[in-house]
Amino acid sequence: MKIRSRVAQALLGLMLLAGAAQAVELKVLSGNGSRPAVIALCAQFERATGHKVVVEFAVNPTVKKKIESGEAFDVTVLNPPVLDELIKQGLVVADTRAVIGRIGLGAAIRAGAQRPDISTADAFKRTLLNVKSVAYPGDGASGKYFVSLIDRLGIANEMKSKMRPMSGEYNVEVVADGGVDMVVVVASRIYGVPGVDMLGLIPNELQTWIGFATGVSARTQQVEAARALVKFMTRPDAAAVLRPIGIEPFVE
């Protein structure tokens, strides 16, 4: 049994060496909302395969424009409607499309600040009216929805001077820095940002769910590794990474 064990270990070592010899670098273009999940899953993929993954984040419209303008990439992570447009244009391979999960909108405040109530639609509305300023993504699906929600709640006029549209790279961090009282954004974007306290998801009756899907570039030179990364990010046990940061894994 010991001999068999040593043989198995030796074979495994040879397989790892072979994988490392064939290691490639993959470039991922991703929307901001899935940032913590993409970072964690790509890091796991690197450790498991020996491949290197370089990720660039931006709001979905910016990622879409980069891809349409011809920027090289191997894998992309975007909201499903945006990804589907790129598939229709022949820029992403259709049969690699896979949904990672979905995320609701959450709210956060500066760490240590008094926690307001957002547990019901009325409470959330009162909190918005009481804060001095609210950050949200200036571009992208979650920001557009939040603006429409303010109209739906009938407080657009009262909130006009309080609304702070921000870049996708800074809309949570500005709360940590004390520049804005609150942020409303996809919940996963809040996790892992130091200096902020998560209040939770906004009430169900006001909620929207934003999906995240992935696919392989039609022009990648690293087809096998790119497809492997897509499968890795959407495997069943990826749920262990997704759920703690507020993402509901996609289940067929």
Protein Blocks (a to p, Z undefined) as FASTA:
>chain_A
ZZmmmmmmmmmmmmmmmmmmmgccddddddfklmmmmmmmmmmmmmmnopacddddddfk
lmmmmmmnopacfbdcddfklmmmmmmnopacfklgccfbdcdddddddehiacddfkbm
klmmmmmmmpmbdcddfbdjklmmmmmmmmmnopmmmmmmmpccddfklmmmmmmnopaf
bdcddfklmgopahiacfbjcdfklgccddddddddfkbcblmlmmmmmmmmmgmklmmm
mmmnopacddZZ
